């Protein structure tokens, strides 16, 4: 993964919000993130080795969910 920039987020940090314009997709090297709906309810968890944010990159450019570390 050395060809990709690395970012770290504190627990509970909001990585992006639903409605944001997408500019990146993310690959989780360690830890987990939570996916939240418009009401702030967690509906999924994404873990080490998985990606998130790709749907907005591929299909329209607007984030459909919020992501919290």
RODO-2510 file (C-alpha; in nm, 4 decimals, decimal comma):
residues 69
     n   res          X          Y          Z
     1     x     0,0000     0,0000     0,0000
     2     x     0,3034     0,2272    -0,0130
     3     x     0,1817     0,3876    -0,3381
     4     x    -0,1247     0,5280    -0,1651
     5     x    -0,1388     0,8168     0,0833
     6     x    -0,2169     0,7107     0,4378
     7     x    -0,4576     0,8819     0,6765
     8     x    -0,5420     0,8053     1,0376
     9     x    -0,8624     0,8983     1,2176
    10     x    -0,9388     0,9109     1,5892
    11     x    -1,2209     0,6928     1,7219
    12     x    -1,5517     0,8692     1,6672
    13     x    -1,4154     1,1079     1,4028
    14     x    -1,6462     1,1798     1,1094
    15     x    -1,4584     1,0931     0,7905
    16     x    -1,7264     1,2248     0,5562
    17     x    -2,0979     1,3016     0,5586
    18     x    -2,3864     1,1962     0,3361
    19     x    -2,4267     1,4574     0,0634
    20     x    -2,0564     1,5439     0,0446
    21     x    -1,8959     1,5474    -0,2981
    22     x    -1,6733     1,2406    -0,3332
    23     x    -1,3068     1,2746    -0,4178
    24     x    -1,1519     0,9634    -0,2586
    25     x    -1,2152     0,6015    -0,1843
    26     x    -1,0668     0,4431     0,1244
    27     x    -0,8979     0,1112     0,2046
    28     x    -0,8920     0,0122     0,5718
    29     x    -0,5470    -0,1029     0,6840
    30     x    -0,6545    -0,1491     1,0471
    31     x    -0,9600    -0,0904     1,2618
    32     x    -1,3215    -0,0421     1,1585
    33     x    -1,5587     0,2333     1,0495
    34     x    -1,9345     0,2671     1,0864
    35     x    -2,1748     0,3598     0,8076
    36     x    -2,4582     0,5873     0,9222
    37     x    -2,7872     0,6700     0,7527
    38     x    -2,9401     1,0199     0,7351
    39     x    -3,0780     0,9799     1,0902
    40     x    -2,7329     0,8941     1,2277
    41     x    -2,8180     0,5272     1,2834
    42     x    -2,5397     0,2758     1,2183
    43     x    -2,6452     0,0311     0,9465
    44     x    -2,3135    -0,1357     0,8608
    45     x    -1,9566    -0,1747     0,9762
    46     x    -1,6549    -0,1948     0,7460
    47     x    -1,3357    -0,3607     0,8713
    48     x    -0,9685    -0,4153     0,7969
    49     x    -0,9012    -0,5180     0,4380
    50     x    -1,2246    -0,3671     0,3063
    51     x    -1,2942    -0,0479     0,1155
    52     x    -1,5532     0,2265     0,1459
    53     x    -1,6417     0,5352    -0,0541
    54     x    -1,6134     0,3680    -0,3913
    55     x    -1,9840     0,3869    -0,4806
    56     x    -1,9827     0,7662    -0,4960
    57     x    -1,6642     0,7632    -0,7026
    58     x    -1,8157     0,5183    -0,9522
    59     x    -2,1804     0,6310    -0,9539
    60     x    -2,2393     1,0018    -0,9360
    61     x    -1,9947     1,1642    -0,7010
    62     x    -2,2228     1,2318    -0,3998
    63     x    -2,1829     1,0414    -0,0729
    64     x    -2,4905     0,8337     0,0138
    65     x    -2,3949     0,7692     0,3777
    66     x    -2,1845     0,9186     0,6532
    67     x    -1,8743     0,7352     0,7760
    68     x    -1,7423     0,7457     1,1323
    69     x    -1,4154     0,5995     1,2601
***
